[in-house]
Amino acid sequence: MEIADAIERALLGESLRAIAGAYRAELLAQFGLDPEEADAATFRDDTQRFMRKLCREIAERHAGDRRVRIALHEWVDRVDDYDAFDALLSAFDAFDGRESVVRRGRRLFPGPLTAHWEDS
């Protein structure tokens, strides 16, 4: 799956969680691995790298798009990934729950990385 395809899927309403699962499943199939027998760690790093890139690109290309905000917000509720938090908080200045996302992000990533995140 290419980033452009993943962006299109997200814009059509597919969750980032589902996209991550589909990406991993595609990798397993490419290498002839049975999803039932594959360890949870198999392709975890590859999938995380892909999702970090997806979060960055979708936020840059579609900043202000409600569908993207919702997808990223749902994703940061599930992951502890700086790129996901930064994509959401840098591309969307105001949304319900922003303050709690900022607080959680600052707990997870203390220091200068989060200094540019506004509380509201």
C-alpha angles and dihedrals in degrees: 000000000000124000091246090056091048091050091051091049091051092048088053090056105266112143120245087237090059091046091052090051092048091049092052091046089052091053091049091051092047090056094042094245122151110237089214091058100036117106116243089245092058107115091351092130093046091049092048091050091050092049093048089054091045092052092050096046098043091050092048095046097040106029109161094024108132092213091056093046091052093047093049093045091052089047096051088051087063104037140051096217122137094209092056092049093045093047091053097042096042096047099040121049100181132030138128110280096019093128092056091047090052091048093049092046092051090050091050096041109028121183137037095336090077100037092102093057111104117215093229 
